[in-house]
Amino acid sequence: MIAHITRPVGVVVAGALAALSLAGLAGTAALSAAAASMTAAHLATVYVGPTGAVSGKQTVTPISTATGKAGTRIRTATGTGPIVVTPDGKTVYVANRRSNTVTPIRTATNTPLKAIAVGNYPDAIAITPNSVTAYVANFRSDTVTPISTATNKPGPPIKVGAGPTAIAVTPDGKTAYVIDQIADTVTPISTATGKPGPPITVGQRPSAIAITPDGATAYVTSSYGDHVVPISTATNTALTPIRVPQGPHAIVITPDGKTAYVLNFQGSVTPIDTATDTALTPIETTRCLNLAITPNGKTVYCACLYSVVLPIDTATNTAGMPIKIPGQPGSGAMVFSPDGKTAYVLVSHADLVTPIRTATNTVLPSTKVKGYPLYMAITP
């Protein structure tokens, strides 16, 4: 799993409908069930924030992927920051940095619940794969607050290193890895006991973390150290650093776990062969802010400056034609629809969310939001 990025799931509705037809189940009940299944599979909601102030509080805006229309803004609190959705899709959690709280939002009704008190300056949230616990990194408290998603009650804060700023949870849900940016370490936390393990020293100013789908290795970017540090999750030890170009600050891993893609400040993306931990030839880009990978693993999209999104073919590690979008990306946040057919790019400078058809890289009409939003998440 990846810090800050929600993994959507694939859709096999067409196959289900074909099977119904072949079996001769063309009755009203069967067709209604199939139609309901298709509707459920293709409906999703994008949550964008912060989107303006209401009575001194900020908001999150829901956008229907079916219609492209923005819904009623949902009140959160001051300092709206990272947004995540539980894997079961039932709840959105919004970090409110300036109010030191987290706001849960029920996705069925888009209703905000009572804010949950956490530590000072919540800067990242990650949720266990079973949707049972949300872990909140409190940057100025040097703690992580676990929250029960069943009760929305916080547990005792867990002490970690200085400046926790990103979290990733292993696919089996047993360990949460926390980047301690100021301490230049990563702290593993047992989700069963809530106990932190010894900090793992990585490079200067670690910034992002991603874990292979098999859970064997966590990869940590070192922004000042110009390398990526692999961590063996079996032993919680750092392995030999992998040298990459200047300023690595974002990382994604293909669904098959074979390749990690690292975004570098100097304007390139470096593929890493995870079998050998070898950096491959960098792929030249314009200066990009963030990257995301399609659910099928075939394309990495980079949100770049100069109003473009750059697609990279993972089979050949070559960049395609730049995709022109309206306005500057801002944070570079991107998410994909559950079926992987649409990428949503947050265009902060223009207060827009812009869809891109992944099959053709065609830009679709944007949805207008308000308030220079920087964060985005989508229901599975």
N, C-alpha and C positions, 0 to 999 in steps of 0.2 A: 504493500500500500504506500501511498504517497501523501506527504504532508500537504495540506491546503487543496488537494485535488480529489474530487469525487469520481469514483469509477462507475460508469453506467454498465448495464447488463444488456446482452444481446436479445433479439426478438426472433421467434420462429413461427409467427402467426400464419404466414402464407402456407407453410408446410402443414399446419394443423387444419386449415381450411381445405386443402387438397385431400387430406386423409378423410375428412368428413364426406367430401363429394364422392370419392372412390368407394366408400363404404355404403353409399346410398342413403346417408343420413341427411336427407334434404328437408326434413320436417321443420315446422315452424320453431319448435323448441330448440332443435339442434342449431339452426341458423341464427337464432337469437343469441344462443350461448356463444357461438363463434364470433358474432358481431360484437358482443360485449367484451369478449377476450381481446379482439383487435383494438377496440376503443381504449380499453384499459392499458394495453401494451404501448400504444402510440401517444397517449396523453402524458404530458410531463409539465412541470412548472419550473421556470427559472426564477431564482430569487436574487435581487440586485440591491446593493446598498453601499454606502448610505445615500438616500435619495431625498435630501432636503430636510428642513426642520418643521416640526409641527408642535406649537406651544413649548418651544425650547427643547423638544426631543427630536431625534432623527428617526428615519423610517427605512423600511425595506420594501421594495416594490416587487410583487409577483407578476410574472409574464407567462401567459399561456402559450405553450409551443404549438397548440392546435390552431390558434387564431392569430398569434403574434401580438395580442393586445395586452396592455398593462392593466392590472387590476388595481383595486384600492390600496393605497400605501398603508403599511402596517407599522404602527408605532413601536419603536424599540427604546433606546436611551441615548444619551450623549456619547459621542466617540465611537459610533458604530464601526466595527472592524470586520475581521474575517467571518464568513458565513459557511456553515457546513450543514449537510442533510444526513440524517441517520440512514444506514443502509436499507432499513425497511421502509424508508420514505415517509414515515409518520410525523417526524418532527424536524424543524429547522432550528439550529442553535446559532445565535448571533452574539459575538463578543462585543461588549461595550467598553472600550478602553478607558474613557474618561470617568465613567461612573463605576468602574470596577465590578461589573455585573455581566451576566450572560442572559439573554432573552430567549426563551423557547417559543416557537411558533408552531401551532398545530396545522399541518398542511391540509387537512380535510376541510377546515373552515377558514384558514389564514388568520387565526385568532392568536394574538400574543398572550402568553401566560405571565405569571408573576416573575419578575427578574430575579435571578439567582446570584447571591453575593459570592464573589470569588476573590482572588488576590489583586494586587495592585498592577494595573495595566495588562489585562488579558490580551495576549498577542497571537494566540493560535489555539485551535481546537482540533482534536482528532477523536474519532468514535470507534469502538471495537466493532469487528465485523458482525457480531451478533446483536448489535444495537443496544447493548445493555448499559454501557458506560461511556460518557463523554469525558475526555481529559483536556483540561484547560491550562495552557502555559501562561503563567503570570510573570511578565518580563521584569518588573521592578520589585517583586517579592521573592524572586528566586525559588518559586514553588510551582507545583502542578496541583490543580484542584480536580479530583474526580467527582463526577456528577452522575447519580443514578437516573437513567432516562425514564424509569418507571414512576419515580416519585418527584423528580427534579430537585432532589435534595443534595447539597454538596457534602462530600466526605471530608475527613481531615486533610489539610494540605500536605503534600509530599515534598520534602526538601530536595532540590536539585542544585545544579551549578549556577553560576551567575549569568543572568540574562537569557532565560529560556525563551526561545522564539519560534520553534517549529517542533512538531511531533509526528511520528509515524508509528503505526501499530502493525505488528506482524500479522500475516494472513490467518494464523491459528488463534490470534487474539491473546496470546499469552504474555507478550511483552510490548510495552510502549517505549520507544526510543525518543529522547528529548534532546534537542540541540541546545547547548548552553553557550550562546554566542560570545559572551564576554569572557567566559572561562576557557574557551577553546576546547570544550569537551562535549561528549554525548553521554547522557545518563540513562541507563536501562531501568525500567520500572516493571516489576512483576505485577501483572493485573490481578492475579489471584490473591496476593497479600498486600498490595499497595506499597511495597517496600522498594526503595531505590537500591540498585547495585552500585559497585564502585564506578566512578566516572571513567570514561574511555577518552584518552587524549587523541585529538585529531588536529587538523591544521588550523592556521590562524583564521579567525572569523568564519566559522562554519555557518552556512546560510540555508542549505536545503538538504533534505534526506529522502531517499526512496528505498524501498525494500523489494527484493526480487519476489516474484509470485510464489516460489517454493519456500520463502521465508528464510533461506540460508544466509543471505548477505544483505546488509544495509550499506548503501553508498551515500557518503556525505561530501558535499562540495565545500571546499575551503577557499573563500573569496580572496583572501590576502595571500594564501599559500600557493595559489595557482596549481592545485591538484585536487583529486578526488580520493577519499580514504574509504576503502572497503572495510567493513566490520563483520567478522564472523559472528553470527547470532548464537551459534552453539557454544562458543567460548567467551563471547563479549570481548574479543581482542581486536585491535586494529591491525590490518594487514598492510602490505607494502603500498605506499601512496602511488597513485597513477597521475603522471604529469599531464596537464592539459594547458591550453592557452590561458592568457591572463583573465582573472576575475570570474571563475565559474560561480554561478549564482542560482541555477535552476537545473533540475534533473528529472527525467522520466525514464521508465523502463518498459520495454515491449511486453505484451501479455504473455509471450512465450518465454520471457526471462533471458533471452539470448543477448540483447543489446541494451545498454543504457545510453541516453542522449543527454549531453551536458551543454548548457547554454553559457557562453562566455561573453564578458563585457566588451571585448575587443571586436566582436562582430563575427562569430563563428559558432557552429555547433559541432561538438566532438562526440562521435560514436565510440563506445567502449564495449569490446567483446568481453562479456561477463564470464565466459569459460576460462579465459586466460588473463583477465583484467588488463588487457592491452588497449591503449588508446589508438584508434584508427585515424585516418586522414581527416582533419577538420573540414567541415562543409562551410564554405564562405557564405555569409549573409550580410544584410545591412544590420545596423545595431538593433538588437531585439530585446524585448522586455521579459518575455515569458514564453513557455512552450507547453504543448499538450499533445497527447497521442490518441489517435482514434481507437475505439474499442476493439477493432479487428487488428490493430497494430501495424496497419499498412502505411500510415502517413503520420508524420510529426508536423504540427502546425506551429509556426513561430510568429507571435505578434510583435511587429517591429515598428520602429519609428518611421516617419515619412509616409504614414497612412497605408501601410501594406501588411498583409499576412503572407508568410512564405511557407509553402508546403515542401516537405522533404519526403521522398520515396524511401521507405526503410529497406526495400529489397535491393536498391542500388546505391543508397546513401547519396543521392543527388537531389539538388534543389530544383523545384519546378518554377513555373512562371509566377512572379509575385501577383498576389490578389489585391487589387486596389479597394480600400474601404473608405468610408467617409470619416474624416477626422483622425486624430491621434489616438492610439489604443489606451494610453495612460498607464494603468497597472499591467496591461497585457493579459488580464484574466480571460480564460476560455473554458467552455464546457461543451459536452456533446450530448445530443439527444440520445435516449435509451437505445434506439436502433442504429445509432452511429451515422445516420444520414445527414445530420445537420450539425455544424459547429457554430457556437454562439460566441461572439467576440465582444468584449466590453470596450466601448469607445468612450473613455471617460471625458476627454476634452470636448466632445460633442454631446454628452449626455445621451448616448445611444447604446442599444444592444443590437448588433448586426449579425444576422444568420448567414452562413455560407453552406451551400450544398456540397457535400464532400465528394460526391461522384463526379461532379463537373467543375468544382471550385467556382461556382456561380454565386455572386453576392445577391441576397434577397433584400426586400425592404426592411429597413431598420425600425426598431421600436423606441420611441422617445421616453426617457425617464428624466429625473431631475436631481441636481445636487452633486455633480461630479462624483459618480459612484466608482468605487475601486474594487469591490468584491462581488463574487457571483458563485452560485451553486445551483445544481439542478436535481430534481427528484429522480430516483431510479425507475 
